[in-house]
Amino acid sequence: MTGFVVFCCALLGLAVGSFLNVVIARVPRRESIVTPPSHCPECHTPISPRDNIPVVSWLVLRGRCRACQAPIPVRYPLVEIGCAIAWGVIGYRFADSWALPAYLVLTAGLLALSVIDLEHRILPNRILGPLAVAGVVLLGAAALASGDLDAFVRALLGALAAFGALGALHLISPRGMGLGDVKLAFVLGLFLGWLGWGEVALGLFLGFLLGSVIGVGLIATGLRTRKDHVPFGPFLAAGTLIAVIWGPTLLAWYSP
């Protein structure tokens, strides 16, 4: 049964990844993600179903629009593949849990937010807001289905704790901690809190650790200077997903 869940999640992840590419392209421009249908941003030719198959169409078209030959960024198949892999892993992690739908939504949301933050240096409220609401609703439903209301209460407290911690850092250093990161922390604390307080601390710690190590590496290699802004959202997202997937193992290894 676990293998079947993983397969279904990974397959569905490919389709969701294709949709995420629409979200990533349109949300920063404040465009609708529903209308108009998918089209080439250069010649505006509608994309036919045969050219909208995840990964396969990009390979067949050799990364170019069929109508105008404009290049299609490699980001498109990478997002689709990344979503498929991530959903497969989450499917394995929560195969027997009512919380599976919640963590699939979280993973998709973090993938979209991370790419947008890397490309535009923003974490849009149009994604953060629905992601927070979906998290509360889906985890609440999981709590009712499993009879584990304590986990839901802990999730809400975890959201407030993470929001408060990063909010304090924002007040101390607004340039070092953006308000978007603070809002994201609420979402991350919610999903980490469902798993446990150890996961809340671990997820945030790993986010800061990854941000520090990679930031120092970029400065050391000359790719960034101390004055350059490095998006922090992707590191928080990565730290959270690591804690969600491998949190129990890492916490057990660390504990004496």
Helices and strands as residue ranges (DSSP letters): H 2-26, G 27-29, G 49-51, H 56-60, H 75-93, H 100-120, H 125-146, H 149-172, H 179-195, H 197-220, H 233-254
